[in-house]
């Protein structure tokens, strides 16, 4: 069977029913907007971009332009995606990663890392959630649709624009998660450090006592509605080490995300993130700062994923693997069936230079409480976990990589959702999906004020 980087989970006829209990879908309400200094119109979802189209001083524009010249490397060829993205095919030795001070002497890893050994799982076609059928190799990023690919020896990089930067709080904050402070009311061993500052989760996580060398999962892809431009909804894997109550937390992250502020639209996009200091100054999304070394000429980090799951109809998911190369120590990312996207060099980290101590899988949203109410930004599909297959979003086949570079199914996990009236999570196990969970929710509604 062909390598399936993107697979169909259930081939049922597309439902003609409207999406119940859901606000009008953002992509259906489109606006044309432009900034005064940019003579090109863009199609974006109907969020309030008014405050992001303000006049900008010449000094700030000069600073932004200087920054863009640093991260937008010269292209061998350029590809225009149907969704408006510009994909630059950059020579792999000219990519942004190598600008990092810690990577001045770094040599790009040429030999493929040793893939984790897979411990065979029995498949039980009679299990409760075994409706998934593997399909043919599908289009799984929007920029692939015109048939053009980046040539060998180059890597695809989504071009950043002035208006991308202007949507951010500042040039410093462009491409970064907000730094956070610990909420003193949370348990001392509670996993994610970003739970304060308006971030909410529905996650599964491992104990902090074990040594972990990677993790894998297959993640259901949706296009959740976002209420405010500066909010987001994501589903991802976290690889973590360090202290959750200090400034030395190391985190490697990958999954899909809808973020109007970062991308200028409401499409789900493949993303990565890293930090070595609890999101304070180091690291960024995708390739928006030096760090992550891109190795694949077909997969563009930050590009839109297509197609996406539909309520009570076709379900689509992506498989992500993150693991530490046992020979050179770099943390690699795999996408789909053995597609190597690239790696986070070991030099970037302190604690993760050795191993991880915790893994998390699940969803996260930003709740800015506009107008004093809980956000209606959706997590996952926008439906609660109990709605199940075809309606609720899922993670399946949760696995960990051990010190012997072997993958095995996770059996001992905990779950966390800060406000189950807004977003929740329910985990289970069967022979086909291994350890899995449904998660998500609609945010604001009568029980989530």
NORZI-V340678 format. One line per field, one symbol per residue. phi: phi as a letter, one per 20 degrees, with the letter a starting at -180 (. if undefined). psi: psi as a letter, one per 40 degrees, with the letter a starting at -180 (. if undefined). Layout:
# NORZI-V340678
phi: ???
psi: ???
This chain:
# NORZI-V340678
phi: .ffdfcceeaedfffefffflcfgfgfeddcdbbefececececfeeeegfedffcffffffffffffffeefgefbcceegenfddeedgfedfggfffgfdfdfdgfeegfffgfeefdfddfeffdeefcfdffdfccgfffenecffgndcecffecgffffffgaffefndfffcdfefeeffeffffefemneccbcdbefeeeeccqbbaddfdccffdfdgedbcccbdddcboeedcddfdbdcbrcbdbgffdnbdefcfbcbbbdblmecenafldfbfqfefcdedddfnefebecfcflbfdcbcdcccbeffednfeeddcmemeeerbeffffddfffdaedbcccqdbcddelgmmdffefedmendfgffmfncefcdclfccdefeldebffddcdcbbfcffdbcbbdabbfeelfbbdbpremgagecf
psi: iihgdhihdhgiihieiihifiihhdeegiihiiidehfhiihiifigedeefiihiddddddddddddddgihidihhhideeihhhhhhdeeiddeehdeedehhhhdhiihihhhhhiihheeidffehhhaihiheideedeeiihiieiihhhhiiddddddididdeheiihiiihheeiideicheedafehiihiiiiieeihieiiiihhhhagiihdideiihihihhhiiahefaeehhhhiiaiihgdddeeafihihiiiiieffeddiiiibfeiichhheheehhheiihhiiiihfahhiiihhhhihhedeeihihihagfhhdaihiddeicdedciieihihaiiihgefheeiiiehihbeeiidedahediiihifhiihadefhhiihdgiiihhdgeedhiihiahiddeahiiiiaiebhideg.
